[in-house]
Amino acid sequence: MIESLLIANRGEIARRIIRTARRMGVRTIAVHSDVDAGLPFVAEADESVCIGPAPARESYLDQARILAAARSTGAAAIHPGYGFLSENAGFAEAVVAAGLIWVGAPAAAIRAMGLKDAAKARMIAAGVPVTPGYLGEDQSPGRLRAEADAIGYPVLIKAVAGGGGKGMRRVDDAHGFADALDSCRREAAASFGDDRVLIEKYILSPRHIEVQVFGDMHGGAVHLFERDCSLQRRHQKVIEEAPAPGMDAETRASVCDAAVRAARAVDYVGAGTIEFIADASQGLRADRIWFMEMNTRLQVEHPVTEAITGTDLVEWQLRVASGEPLPRRQDELSIAGWAMEARLYAEHPATGFLPSTGPLTHLRLPSGIRVDAGVEQGDMVTPHYDPMIAKLIVHAPNRAAAAAKLAQAAASVQVWPVRTNAAFLARCAADPDFVAERIDTGFIERHADRLVPDGVASDPVVAAAAAALVVADPGDPWRALAGFRLNAAPDTRVAVAIGGDTRIAKPSPAGTVARVGGGCVLFMGAKPSLRRAGRGAGRRRVGRRRGDPLPMPGRIVAVEVAAGDRVTAGQRLVVLEAMKMEQALLSPFDGDVADLSATAGTQVAEGVLLARIERDDA
């Protein structure tokens, strides 16, 4: 068995690996950037090494620094977690060349499955069904556009080396193809160093089904059944569950057997996931489920598989990397109950899910369930890495019970002042269509009006602010009535202005007001501003007003206008990259670019004014 393990990752996955390694008696070494020095995973490891500044390319993606840390600490093995270098074949080879054990997929398998076009060709040869599309070498915009026209819209442009929802764009008609291709290629180059793409037919009623596979060094390969990851937003998974709703035994056998064939086709070793797309317009059927890609690593959503199979997949990884055979045979694996996982992110659903950064002054996560968290109260959410705060994992006897348990858990989350998607997750899990298994990858977009309502704010902290303001406004003649009604409970509503954001909220009931420090609600920001909005304040306007500041920190990757240019409503002005995703800032109306301070390649802070558009009638 491996005696010492360096974890080339951070946050919740580093803590997750440390937990299993400690139970198995394996010494752990954490590596961290300087901005992460105070996070829990660093303190929980037996030893830690700072490997550079905050930017990932100068720390978590710096192979030389990670290998140097392994040498200096006497590590016997390196576990890459997921993301960062976990699917980098060159790094895997460098680890082995340094005389260390690589707790991951073989470099040859990573290469074979890392390029989506080559992987699909290999799968076709292995008899695994694949989605119709274009995998050709000709990458000229004209050829790609012609192939998309031939396949028929909508189509999906996907980075050949992509993953995690990055380098992927849906195109609904020929008119939008060129802009989507440019954006996709730019994001793919920044994320993977490879701007090549492939074109796939976009399935209109898709379900995302994936199968957990595992191989060892002795030729053994098994599956640990399927997961359904259909609840997505911008191709990023939101809620995952296992098993897949509506999956009968015959279809399960067909899909899982195809996944094992795919793993054997590349002599796979370790934990991997075979991802399929299903046309669910007529339910899940074996002849309408196609291979999409293989993730040659442990997945973020692996806890739901652990819950229904009673396994520890990190333990399996360490045992297989040590040369042991798979801990169980296929006939020893079975499904017990139902599991769901929700990804709790620092983001603001009401503003298009923009990332939210800052201190976690108040953080309370649910009890009675499994919570894999990368941060604790008092830590910071920075703009440098993925904004995940925690994963909420529930296990129950059946799907209905699991959904109810997850909704309750998400609703109990308390975070301040950073905004989160907790209320959004609770609505998703409790939504009648979700509970009734009427799901596909368009679920969130289709039900956005009820999952992200524009009216009364459900954020518990805003509700707490509303309660504080009611108490703090004794001169208000309406306070004495407290929303008095003869035929129902009181219905007080308060317009709360936090900075320039006005939200309508119901005050928290007595005893549930979030309080910090000396008994008052604390609002944080560059210039804290909290007040009760004037009467008549309505819903916050959607769109960018003249003079609105930049909504989040990030790096400017493209400036598509110049000072003095004429622009139209909806035209792209600036493209910003933050939290590993691109955000386009659009002109809110027809007008002229009066001022422009944005410069491609520069890092900008939240609140900076990048461009000023003068409206025609200004």
C-alpha positions in Angstrom: 0.0 0.0 0.0 1.1 3.6 -0.7 2.8 5.1 2.3 2.7 8.8 1.5 0.5 10.7 -0.9 0.8 14.2 -2.3 -2.5 15.7 -3.4 -2.1 18.0 -6.4 -5.3 19.8 -5.9 -7.2 22.0 -3.5 -10.6 22.6 -1.7 -13.2 19.9 -1.1 -11.6 17.2 -3.2 -8.3 17.6 -1.3 -10.2 17.2 2.0 -12.0 14.2 0.6 -8.8 12.4 -0.4 -7.2 13.3 2.9 -10.1 11.7 4.8 -9.8 8.3 3.1 -6.0 8.4 3.2 -6.0 9.1 6.9 -8.4 6.1 7.5 -6.0 3.9 5.6 -2.9 5.1 7.4 -1.4 6.9 4.4 0.6 10.1 5.2 -0.8 13.1 3.2 1.0 16.2 1.7 -1.0 19.2 0.6 0.2 21.7 -2.0 -1.3 25.1 -2.0 -1.1 28.6 -3.5 -0.3 31.5 -1.2 -4.0 32.6 -1.2 -5.1 29.2 -0.1 -2.7 28.9 2.8 -5.4 29.3 5.4 -8.0 26.8 4.0 -9.0 23.6 5.8 -7.3 21.2 3.4 -3.9 22.6 4.2 -4.4 22.3 8.0 -5.8 18.8 7.7 -2.9 17.3 5.7 0.1 15.9 7.6 2.4 18.2 5.7 1.9 21.1 3.3 4.0 23.0 0.8 3.3 26.4 -0.8 3.9 26.1 -4.6 3.3 29.6 -5.8 0.9 32.6 -6.1 -2.8 32.6 -6.7 -3.0 32.2 -10.5 -3.4 28.5 -11.2 -0.9 28.5 -14.0 1.7 29.6 -11.4 0.8 27.1 -8.8 -1.7 24.2 -9.3 -0.8 23.9 -13.0 2.9 24.2 -12.5 4.2 20.7 -12.9 7.8 21.4 -12.0 6.8 23.0 -8.6 4.5 20.1 -7.8 7.1 17.5 -8.6 9.7 19.5 -6.5 7.2 19.5 -3.6 6.9 15.7 -3.9 10.7 15.2 -3.9 11.2 17.5 -0.9 8.6 15.8 1.2 9.4 12.2 0.2 6.0 11.5 -1.3 5.6 8.1 -2.8 2.5 8.9 -4.9 0.6 11.8 -6.4 -3.2 12.0 -6.6 -4.4 14.7 -9.0 -8.0 14.9 -7.8 -10.2 16.3 -10.6 -9.6 19.4 -12.8 -6.2 21.1 -13.0 -3.7 18.4 -14.1 -5.9 15.3 -13.5 -6.2 14.6 -17.3 -2.8 15.8 -18.4 -1.0 12.9 -20.0 2.3 14.7 -19.9 2.1 15.2 -16.2 1.1 11.6 -15.6 4.3 10.5 -17.5 6.4 13.0 -15.6 5.2 11.6 -12.3 6.0 8.1 -13.3 9.4 9.2 -14.7 10.2 10.7 -11.3 9.8 7.3 -9.7 6.4 8.1 -8.2 3.1 6.3 -8.3 0.4 8.1 -10.4 -3.0 7.7 -8.8 -4.9 8.2 -12.0 -5.5 6.9 -15.5 -2.5 5.7 -17.6 -1.1 8.4 -19.8 -2.0 6.4 -22.9 -5.7 6.2 -21.9 -5.8 9.9 -21.1 -4.4 10.6 -24.6 -6.8 8.1 -26.3 -9.9 9.6 -24.6 -8.7 13.2 -24.2 -9.4 14.2 -27.8 -13.1 13.9 -28.5 -12.7 13.2 -32.2 -10.2 10.4 -31.8 -12.1 9.0 -28.8 -15.3 8.7 -30.9 -13.4 6.9 -33.7 -12.0 4.5 -31.2 -15.5 3.9 -29.7 -17.0 3.2 -33.1 -14.3 0.6 -33.6 -15.2 -1.0 -30.2 -18.9 -1.2 -31.1 -20.0 1.6 -28.8 -22.8 3.8 -30.3 -21.8 7.5 -30.8 -23.7 10.7 -31.5 -24.0 11.8 -35.2 -21.6 14.7 -36.0 -18.4 15.9 -37.7 -15.0 14.8 -36.5 -12.8 15.9 -39.4 -9.4 17.4 -39.6 -10.4 20.4 -41.7 -11.0 23.1 -39.1 -11.6 26.0 -41.4 -14.6 28.1 -40.4 -16.2 27.5 -43.8 -15.9 23.7 -43.6 -17.3 23.7 -40.0 -20.2 25.9 -41.0 -20.9 23.7 -44.0 -20.9 20.6 -41.8 -23.2 22.2 -39.3 -25.6 23.2 -42.1 -25.5 19.6 -43.3 -26.2 18.0 -39.9 -29.1 20.4 -39.3 -29.6 22.9 -36.5 -29.4 23.0 -33.6 -25.9 21.8 -33.3 -23.3 21.7 -30.6 -19.8 23.1 -31.1 -17.4 21.3 -28.7 -13.7 21.7 -28.0 -11.9 18.6 -29.1 -9.9 18.7 -25.8 -12.8 20.1 -23.8 -14.6 19.1 -20.6 -16.5 20.6 -17.7 -18.8 22.6 -19.9 -16.0 24.8 -21.2 -15.4 25.2 -24.9 -19.0 24.3 -25.7 -21.6 26.3 -27.5 -25.1 25.5 -28.8 -26.0 27.1 -32.1 -29.6 27.3 -33.2 -29.2 28.7 -36.7 -26.6 29.6 -39.3 -26.7 33.3 -38.4 -25.1 32.7 -35.0 -22.5 30.1 -36.0 -19.5 32.4 -36.6 -19.7 34.2 -33.2 -20.3 30.9 -31.4 -17.3 29.3 -33.1 -15.0 32.2 -32.2 -16.1 32.2 -28.6 -15.8 28.5 -28.3 -12.3 28.4 -29.8 -11.1 31.3 -27.6 -12.4 29.6 -24.5 -10.9 26.2 -25.6 -7.5 27.7 -26.2 -7.5 29.5 -22.8 -8.7 26.4 -20.9 -6.9 23.5 -22.8 -4.3 25.1 -25.1 -6.1 23.6 -28.1 -8.7 25.5 -30.1 -9.8 22.6 -32.4 -13.5 21.7 -32.3 -16.0 19.1 -33.5 -19.7 19.4 -34.4 -22.5 17.3 -33.0 -26.2 17.1 -33.5 -27.9 18.7 -30.6 -30.5 16.4 -29.1 -33.7 18.4 -28.3 -34.8 16.2 -25.4 -31.5 15.1 -23.9 -30.7 13.3 -20.7 -27.1 13.2 -19.5 -26.4 9.6 -18.4 -22.9 8.6 -17.2 -21.5 5.3 -16.0 -18.8 4.9 -13.4 -16.2 2.4 -14.5 -13.1 1.1 -12.8 -10.1 -1.0 -14.1 -7.1 -2.5 -12.5 -3.6 -3.5 -13.6 -4.6 -7.2 -14.0 -7.1 -6.7 -16.8 -10.1 -6.4 -14.5 -12.9 -3.9 -15.3 -16.3 -3.3 -13.7 -19.0 -0.7 -13.7 -20.6 0.8 -10.6 -23.9 1.6 -12.4 -25.1 4.9 -13.8 -25.7 8.4 -12.7 -28.1 11.0 -14.1 -26.6 14.5 -14.4 -29.3 16.1 -16.5 -30.0 19.1 -14.3 -27.5 21.4 -15.8 -27.0 25.1 -16.5 -24.6 26.1 -19.3 -23.5 22.5 -19.5 -22.4 22.7 -15.8 -24.0 20.1 -13.6 -26.2 21.3 -10.8 -27.9 18.2 -9.3 -26.7 14.7 -9.9 -28.4 11.5 -8.9 -27.9 7.7 -8.9 -29.5 5.6 -10.2 -31.0 7.3 -13.3 -34.8 7.8 -13.1 -36.7 5.6 -15.6 -33.8 3.3 -16.3 -35.1 -0.3 -16.6 -32.9 -3.3 -16.1 -32.5 -4.1 -19.9 -31.4 -0.5 -20.7 -29.1 -0.4 -17.7 -27.4 -3.6 -18.8 -26.9 -2.3 -22.3 -25.5 1.0 -21.3 -23.3 -0.3 -18.5 -21.9 -3.1 -20.7 -21.1 -0.5 -23.4 -19.2 1.6 -20.8 -17.1 -1.4 -19.8 -16.3 -2.1 -23.5 -15.2 1.5 -23.8 -12.9 1.2 -20.8 -11.4 -2.1 -22.0 -10.8 -0.5 -25.5 -8.2 1.8 -23.9 -6.8 -0.7 -21.3 -8.2 1.5 -18.6 -6.8 1.5 -15.1 -8.4 3.4 -12.2 -11.6 5.5 -11.8 -13.2 6.8 -15.0 -16.6 7.9 -16.3 -18.2 7.1 -19.6 -20.6 9.8 -20.5 -23.7 9.2 -22.7 -26.4 11.4 -24.2 -29.9 10.0 -24.3 -32.8 11.1 -26.5 -35.4 10.9 -23.8 -38.4 12.0 -25.9 -39.7 8.4 -25.7 -38.1 7.5 -22.3 -34.8 5.9 -21.8 -34.1 3.3 -24.6 -31.0 1.4 -25.3 -31.1 2.3 -29.0 -31.3 6.0 -28.3 -28.3 6.4 -26.0 -25.0 7.5 -27.5 -21.4 7.8 -26.2 -20.2 11.4 -25.8 -16.9 11.3 -24.0 -14.8 9.7 -21.3 -13.6 11.5 -18.2 -10.3 9.8 -17.3 -10.4 10.8 -13.6 -12.6 10.8 -10.5 -15.7 12.9 -11.0 -17.1 15.7 -8.8 -20.3 13.6 -8.4 -18.7 10.4 -7.3 -20.3 10.5 -3.8 -23.7 9.5 -5.2 -22.2 6.3 -6.6 -20.5 5.7 -3.3 -23.8 6.1 -1.5 -25.8 3.6 -3.6 -23.0 1.0 -3.8 -21.5 1.2 -0.3 -18.0 1.8 -1.7 -15.2 4.3 -1.2 -13.9 5.2 -4.6 -10.8 7.0 -3.4 -9.9 3.8 -1.4 -10.3 1.8 -4.7 -8.0 4.3 -6.4 -5.3 3.9 -3.8 -5.5 0.1 -3.8 -5.5 -0.2 -7.6 -2.6 2.3 -7.9 -0.7 0.1 -5.4 -1.1 -2.9 -7.7 -4.0 -4.6 -6.0 -6.9 -6.1 -7.9 -10.3 -4.5 -7.9 -11.9 -4.8 -4.4 -15.1 -6.3 -5.8 -16.2 -8.3 -8.8 -19.1 -7.2 -10.9 -21.5 -9.7 -9.4 -20.7 -8.3 -5.9 -21.9 -4.9 -6.8 -25.6 -3.8 -6.5 -27.7 -0.7 -6.0 -29.2 0.2 -2.6 -31.5 3.2 -2.3 -31.2 6.5 -4.1 -28.7 9.3 -3.8 -28.6 12.9 -4.9 -25.9 15.6 -4.9 -26.3 19.4 -5.2 -23.4 21.7 -5.9 -23.5 24.8 -3.6 -21.9 27.6 -5.5 -21.0 31.2 -4.5 -23.0 32.8 -7.2 -26.1 35.0 -7.6 -28.9 33.4 -9.5 -30.9 36.6 -9.8 -28.1 38.3 -11.8 -27.6 35.4 -14.3 -25.6 33.3 -11.8 -22.7 35.7 -11.7 -20.0 34.5 -9.3 -20.0 36.1 -5.8 -16.7 36.6 -4.0 -15.7 37.8 -0.5 -15.5 36.6 3.1 -17.7 33.8 4.5 -18.5 35.8 7.6 -21.4 33.5 8.4 -21.6 29.9 7.1 -23.9 27.2 8.3 -24.2 24.0 6.3 -26.8 21.3 6.9 -26.3 18.5 9.4 -27.5 14.9 9.1 -26.3 14.5 5.6 -22.9 14.1 3.9 -21.3 17.5 3.2 -18.1 17.7 1.2 -17.0 21.4 1.8 -13.8 23.1 0.8 -14.2 26.1 3.1 -15.4 27.0 6.5 -16.8 30.0 8.3 -14.3 32.8 8.1 -12.6 31.7 4.9 -12.7 33.7 1.6 -14.2 33.0 -1.8 -11.7 34.4 -4.2 -12.0 35.0 -8.0 -9.1 32.7 -8.7 -10.8 29.3 -8.7 -14.1 27.5 -9.1 -16.7 29.1 -6.8 -18.0 25.9 -5.3 -18.5 26.1 -1.5 -19.7 22.6 -0.9 -21.5 19.5 -2.2 -24.7 18.5 -0.4 -25.1 14.7 -0.7 -28.2 12.8 0.5 -29.1 9.1 0.5 -32.6 7.7 1.0 -34.7 4.5 0.3 -36.3 6.0 -2.8 -36.1 9.0 -5.2 -39.0 10.9 -3.7 -37.5 10.7 -0.2 -34.0 11.7 -1.6 -35.5 14.8 -3.4 -37.3 15.9 -0.2 -34.2 15.4 1.9 -32.1 17.4 -0.6 -34.6 20.3 -0.8 -34.7 20.5 3.0 -30.9 20.5 3.2 -30.4 23.2 0.6 -33.1 25.4 2.3 -31.2 25.2 5.6 -28.0 26.6 4.2 -26.9 30.0 5.7 -24.2 32.1 4.0 -23.4 35.8 4.4 -22.4 38.1 2.8 -21.4 36.0 -0.2 -24.5 35.1 -2.2 -25.2 31.5 -3.1 -27.5 29.3 -5.2 -28.9 27.5 -2.1 -32.5 28.7 -2.5 -32.3 27.9 -6.2 -31.1 24.3 -5.4 -34.0 23.9 -2.9 -36.5 25.0 -5.6 -35.0 22.6 -8.1 -35.2 19.6 -5.8 -38.7 20.4 -4.7 -40.0 21.3 -8.2 -43.0 19.1 -9.1 -41.6 18.2 -12.5 -38.3 17.2 -11.0 -40.0 15.1 -8.4 -42.2 13.5 -11.2 -39.0 12.6 -13.2 -39.9 15.0 -16.0 -36.3 16.1 -16.6 -33.8 16.7 -19.3 -30.8 19.0 -19.8 -33.1 21.9 -20.6 -35.1 21.7 -17.4 -33.5 24.7 -15.6 -33.8 27.0 -18.6 -37.4 25.9 -19.3 -38.5 26.5 -15.7 -36.3 29.5 -15.0 -39.3 31.7 -14.1 -40.1 29.6 -11.1 -36.6 28.4 -10.1 -35.2 32.0 -10.2 -38.2 34.2 -9.5 -37.9 38.0 -10.1 -40.3 39.0 -7.3 -40.0 38.4 -3.6 -36.4 37.6 -2.7 -36.0 34.3 -0.9 -32.4 34.9 0.2 -32.5 34.3 4.0 -30.0 37.1 4.6 -32.0 39.6 2.6 -35.0 38.6 4.6 -32.9 39.1 7.8 -32.0 42.6 6.5 -35.7 43.3 5.9 -36.5 42.3 9.5 -33.6 44.5 10.8 -34.8 47.5 8.8 -38.4 47.1 10.1 -37.1 47.2 13.6 -34.7 50.0 12.8 -37.4 52.3 11.5 -39.6 53.1 14.5 -40.8 56.3 12.8 -42.6 54.4 10.1 -46.3 54.8 10.8 -47.0 51.5 9.0 -44.8 49.5 11.4 -47.5 49.3 14.0 -49.8 47.5 11.5 -47.1 44.9 10.6 -48.9 43.9 7.5 -52.2 43.6 9.3 -54.9 41.5 7.5 -58.2 40.2 8.7 -58.3 37.1 6.6 -54.7 35.8 6.7 -51.4 36.0 8.4 -49.5 39.3 8.2 -47.8 40.0 4.9 -45.2 42.6 5.5 -42.9 43.3 2.5 -39.8 45.5 2.5 -37.8 47.0 -0.4 -34.2 46.5 0.6 -31.5 48.4 -1.3 -28.0 46.9 -0.9 -25.7 49.1 -3.0 -27.6 49.6 -6.2 -29.6 46.4 -6.0 -33.2 46.8 -4.8 -35.0 43.6 -3.8 -38.4 43.0 -2.3 -38.3 40.7 0.7 -40.4 39.4 3.5 -38.9 40.0 6.9 -37.6 36.8 8.6 -39.8 35.6 11.5 -38.6 36.3 15.0 -35.7 34.2 16.0 -34.4 33.5 12.5 -32.7 36.8 11.8 -29.0 36.1 10.9 -26.9 38.1 13.3 -23.2 38.7 13.4 -20.9 40.2 16.0 -22.7 42.5 18.4 -26.3 41.5 17.5 -26.6 43.4 14.2 -26.9 42.3 10.6 -23.5 43.0 8.9 -23.2 43.9 5.2 -19.8 43.7 3.6 -18.5 45.3 0.4 -16.1 47.9 -0.9 -18.6 50.6 0.1 -21.2 49.0 2.4 -24.6 50.5 1.7 -27.8 49.2 3.2 -31.0 51.2 3.4 -34.7 50.8 3.1 -35.7 51.7 -0.4 -38.2 54.4 -1.1 -41.9 53.5 -1.4 -42.8 52.4 -4.9 -39.5 50.6 -5.4 -40.2 47.6 -7.8 -38.3 44.8 -9.3 -34.7 45.3 -10.1 -34.2 46.1 -13.7 -32.7 43.4 -15.9 -29.9 44.5 -18.2 -27.0 47.0 -17.9 -27.8 50.6 -17.4 -25.5 53.4 -18.4 -22.9 53.7 -15.7 -23.4 50.3 -14.2 -20.1 48.9 -12.9 -18.5 45.6 -13.8 -20.5 42.9 -11.9 -17.6 40.7 -11.0 -13.8 40.6 -11.1 -12.1 38.8 -14.0 -9.8 38.9 -17.0 -10.8 40.7 -20.2 -10.3 38.3 -23.1 -11.8 40.4 -25.9 -12.8 43.9 -26.6 -15.1 44.0 -29.7 -15.7 47.7 -30.0 -13.7 51.0 -30.1 -14.4 54.4 -28.6 -16.8 56.3 -31.0 -18.3 53.1 -32.5 -22.0 52.9 -33.1 -23.6 49.9 -31.3 -27.0 48.3 -31.2 -29.0 46.8 -28.3 -27.6 43.3 -27.5 -24.3 43.8 -29.3 -21.3 42.3 -27.6 -18.9 45.0 -26.2 -16.5 43.1 -23.9 -15.9 39.4 -23.1 -14.8 38.7 -19.6 -13.4 35.4 -18.2 -14.0 34.7 -14.5 -14.3 31.5 -12.5 -13.2 29.6 -15.6 -16.2 30.8 -17.7 -16.7 33.5 -20.3 -19.3 36.3 -19.7 -20.2 38.7 -22.5 -21.2 42.2 -21.6 -23.8 43.5 -24.0 -25.0 46.9 -25.0 -28.4 47.6 -23.3 -29.6 49.9 -26.0 -28.7 51.6 -29.3 -26.1 54.3 -28.9 -22.5 55.3 -29.2 -19.4 54.1 -27.3 -18.5 57.4 -25.5 -15.7 56.0 -23.2 -13.8 52.7 -23.3 -11.3 51.7 -20.7 -11.3 47.9 -21.3 -8.1 46.4 -22.7 -7.8 42.7 -23.7 -5.6 40.6 -21.5 -5.9 42.8 -18.4 -7.3 41.7 -15.0 -10.0 44.0 -13.7 -11.7 44.3 -10.3 -15.4 44.2 -9.5 -17.0 47.6 -9.8 -14.7 49.0 -12.5 -16.5 50.9 -15.3 -15.3 49.4 -18.6 -17.4 51.2 -21.2 -19.9 54.0 -21.3 -22.6 53.9 -23.9 -24.5 57.1 -24.7 -28.1 56.4 -25.6 -29.6 58.1 -28.7 -32.0 60.2 -26.6 -29.6 60.9 -23.8 
